[in-house]
Amino acid sequence: MNSLKTAIVATLALLITVPNAWTQDLKVAVVDFERAVVESAAGKKSSEKFNSTLQAKQADLEKRQKDLEDQQKKLQNGARTLSDAVKGDLQKDIDRRTRELQRVNEDAQKELQALRDELLRPIAERASAILNAMAAEQHYTLVVDISSQESNVLWANPKNDITAELVKRIDAAAPAETGKTETPKPTAPAPTPRPITPAPRPTTPPAASPTAPKPQ
């Protein structure tokens, strides 16, 4: 019986000590990849261009929306005074403006998504390659991206956050204005960024910078 107890204790001790020994070699880092891309020098410049285009699209949509609402009010206020012919023309104009507003809004969403992809994809690809190099250089076992709102990470030690370092390296590796500096090749292509959800009517979007594509 004593020998059996000794064997059980020895087995439990082995199960406890082996994971502890293994975790000593575990080196984990966390990074906010989206923030690193957007807060880099190139990311800020791209964000300014994106937001400028977004504001212009928004202004156009808001004007079209106001014109449509004016026509709707005109038809409503003249329900008892306007002739059937005039009311019919107003309704046709309202229907036309409604279809046009929907089309312009959908086109704007597609154009903004394409622009965001065009502006941020090269930066995201460069950042992905740099992040891979950092992981190899620092011998990280695991790098966790905490930029997603769906991330299951509840807490991370700031000492393990390499976002600031990634931003510095993105800026350092940015191509020169002359375009002579080569861009590091990523180990995998950056995925397509999240699409913007189309809205039936224009709404004022947040002034935040566009979301960066995620590394693979």
C-alpha positions as CSV (number, residue, x, y, z in Angstrom):
1,M,0.0,0.0,0.0
2,N,2.8,2.4,0.9
3,S,4.5,1.7,-2.4
4,L,1.3,2.5,-4.2
5,K,0.9,5.8,-2.4
6,T,4.5,6.6,-3.3
7,A,3.9,5.9,-7.0
8,I,0.8,8.1,-7.0
9,V,2.5,11.0,-5.3
10,A,5.5,10.7,-7.7
11,T,3.1,10.7,-10.7
12,L,1.2,13.8,-9.4
13,A,4.5,15.6,-8.8
14,L,5.6,14.8,-12.3
15,L,2.3,16.2,-13.7
16,I,2.8,19.4,-11.8
17,T,6.4,20.0,-12.4
18,V,6.5,19.3,-16.1
19,P,4.0,22.0,-17.1
20,N,5.8,24.5,-14.8
21,A,9.1,23.7,-16.4
22,W,7.5,24.1,-19.9
23,T,6.0,27.4,-19.0
24,Q,9.4,28.8,-18.1
25,D,10.2,28.8,-21.8
26,L,6.8,30.3,-22.8
27,K,7.2,33.9,-23.9
28,V,3.9,35.7,-24.8
29,A,3.4,39.2,-26.2
30,V,0.2,41.2,-26.9
31,V,-0.3,43.7,-29.7
32,D,-3.0,46.0,-30.8
33,F,-2.4,45.5,-34.5
34,E,-5.1,47.9,-35.7
35,R,-3.9,50.7,-33.5
36,A,-0.3,50.1,-34.6
37,V,-1.2,50.4,-38.2
38,V,-3.4,53.5,-37.8
39,E,-1.1,55.3,-35.4
40,S,2.0,54.9,-37.5
41,A,3.0,57.9,-39.5
42,A,1.8,56.4,-42.8
43,G,-1.4,55.2,-41.0
44,K,-2.2,58.7,-39.8
45,K,-1.7,60.2,-43.2
46,S,-3.9,57.6,-44.8
47,S,-6.6,58.1,-42.1
48,E,-6.6,61.8,-42.8
49,K,-7.2,61.2,-46.5
50,F,-9.9,58.6,-45.7
51,N,-11.7,60.9,-43.3
52,S,-11.6,63.8,-45.7
53,T,-13.2,61.6,-48.4
54,L,-15.7,60.3,-45.9
55,Q,-16.8,63.8,-44.8
56,A,-17.3,64.9,-48.4
57,K,-19.5,61.8,-49.1
58,Q,-21.4,62.5,-45.9
59,A,-22.0,66.1,-46.8
60,D,-23.4,65.1,-50.2
61,L,-25.7,62.4,-48.6
62,E,-26.9,64.8,-46.0
63,K,-27.8,67.4,-48.6
64,R,-29.7,64.8,-50.7
65,Q,-31.5,63.7,-47.5
66,K,-32.6,67.2,-46.7
67,D,-33.8,67.9,-50.2
68,L,-35.8,64.7,-50.0
69,E,-37.3,65.6,-46.7
70,D,-38.2,69.1,-48.0
71,Q,-40.2,67.5,-50.8
72,Q,-41.9,65.2,-48.4
73,K,-43.0,68.0,-46.2
74,K,-44.2,70.0,-49.2
75,L,-46.4,67.1,-50.3
76,Q,-47.7,66.6,-46.7
77,N,-48.4,70.3,-46.2
78,G,-50.2,70.6,-49.5
79,A,-52.3,67.5,-49.2
80,R,-55.5,69.5,-49.2
81,T,-54.5,72.5,-51.3
82,L,-52.4,71.1,-54.2
83,S,-54.0,69.6,-57.2
84,D,-53.8,65.9,-57.9
85,A,-51.5,66.5,-60.8
86,V,-49.1,68.5,-58.7
87,K,-49.2,66.0,-55.9
88,G,-48.5,63.2,-58.4
89,D,-45.5,65.1,-59.7
90,L,-44.2,65.6,-56.2
91,Q,-44.6,61.9,-55.4
92,K,-42.7,60.9,-58.5
93,D,-40.0,63.3,-57.6
94,I,-39.9,61.9,-54.0
95,D,-39.7,58.4,-55.3
96,R,-36.9,59.3,-57.7
97,R,-34.9,61.1,-55.0
98,T,-35.4,58.1,-52.6
99,R,-34.0,55.7,-55.2
100,E,-31.2,58.0,-56.0
101,L,-30.3,58.5,-52.3
102,Q,-30.2,54.8,-51.7
103,R,-28.0,54.2,-54.8
104,V,-25.6,57.0,-53.9
105,N,-25.4,55.8,-50.3
106,E,-24.6,52.3,-51.4
107,D,-22.0,53.5,-53.9
108,A,-20.4,55.7,-51.2
109,Q,-20.1,52.6,-48.9
110,K,-18.4,50.6,-51.6
111,E,-16.1,53.5,-52.5
112,L,-15.1,54.1,-48.9
113,Q,-14.4,50.4,-48.3
114,A,-12.3,50.2,-51.4
115,L,-10.4,53.4,-50.4
116,R,-9.8,52.1,-46.9
117,D,-8.4,48.9,-48.3
118,E,-6.2,50.7,-50.8
119,L,-4.8,53.1,-48.2
120,L,-4.3,50.7,-45.3
121,R,-3.5,47.3,-46.9
122,P,0.1,48.2,-47.8
123,I,0.7,49.4,-44.3
124,A,-0.9,46.4,-42.8
125,E,1.1,44.0,-45.0
126,R,4.3,45.8,-44.0
127,A,3.3,45.7,-40.3
128,S,2.5,42.0,-40.6
129,A,6.0,41.3,-41.9
130,I,7.6,43.4,-39.2
131,L,5.6,41.7,-36.5
132,N,6.6,38.3,-37.8
133,A,10.3,39.4,-37.7
134,M,9.8,40.8,-34.1
135,A,8.3,37.5,-33.0
136,A,11.3,35.6,-34.4
137,E,13.8,38.1,-33.1
138,Q,12.4,38.1,-29.5
139,H,11.7,34.3,-29.5
140,Y,8.0,34.8,-28.7
141,T,6.1,31.6,-28.3
142,L,2.8,33.4,-28.9
143,V,1.7,36.9,-30.0
144,V,-1.9,37.8,-29.2
145,D,-3.8,40.5,-31.1
146,I,-6.0,42.4,-28.7
147,S,-7.4,44.9,-31.3
148,S,-10.5,42.9,-32.0
149,Q,-13.6,43.7,-29.9
150,E,-14.3,40.0,-29.9
151,S,-11.0,39.2,-28.3
152,N,-11.3,36.9,-25.2
153,V,-8.3,38.5,-23.5
154,L,-9.6,40.0,-20.2
155,W,-6.3,41.4,-19.0
156,A,-2.7,41.7,-20.3
157,N,0.4,42.9,-18.5
158,P,1.5,46.3,-20.1
159,K,5.0,45.0,-20.0
160,N,4.1,42.4,-22.6
161,D,2.5,45.0,-24.9
162,I,4.7,45.4,-28.0
163,T,2.3,47.8,-29.8
164,A,4.5,50.9,-29.3
165,E,7.6,49.1,-30.5
166,L,5.7,47.9,-33.6
167,V,4.7,51.4,-34.4
168,K,8.3,52.5,-34.2
169,R,9.4,49.8,-36.5
170,I,6.6,50.5,-39.0
171,D,7.8,54.1,-39.2
172,A,11.4,53.1,-39.5
173,A,10.6,50.7,-42.4
174,A,8.3,53.0,-44.2
175,P,9.2,53.7,-47.8
176,A,11.0,57.0,-48.5
177,E,9.1,59.7,-50.4
178,T,11.2,58.9,-53.5
179,G,9.9,55.3,-53.4
180,K,13.4,53.8,-53.6
181,T,13.1,51.9,-50.3
182,E,11.7,48.4,-50.8
183,T,8.8,47.3,-48.7
184,P,9.3,44.1,-46.7
185,K,7.3,41.2,-48.1
186,P,4.7,39.7,-45.8
187,T,4.7,36.0,-45.1
188,A,1.0,36.0,-45.8
189,P,-1.4,38.4,-47.6
190,A,-3.4,40.7,-45.3
191,P,-7.1,39.7,-45.3
192,T,-9.9,41.9,-46.6
193,P,-11.0,44.5,-44.1
194,R,-14.4,44.4,-42.4
195,P,-17.1,45.8,-44.7
196,I,-19.1,48.9,-43.8
197,T,-22.7,48.0,-43.1
198,P,-24.9,49.8,-45.6
199,A,-27.6,52.1,-44.2
200,P,-30.9,53.0,-45.7
201,R,-30.2,56.7,-45.1
202,P,-27.0,58.6,-44.3
203,T,-26.0,58.6,-40.7
204,T,-23.1,60.6,-39.1
205,P,-20.2,58.1,-38.7
206,P,-17.6,58.4,-36.0
207,A,-14.6,60.5,-36.8
208,A,-12.3,57.6,-35.7
209,S,-9.7,56.4,-38.1
210,P,-10.6,53.5,-40.4
211,T,-10.1,49.9,-39.2
212,A,-6.9,48.3,-40.4
213,P,-6.8,44.8,-42.0
214,K,-5.8,42.1,-39.6
215,P,-2.5,40.1,-40.0
216,Q,-2.7,36.4,-40.6
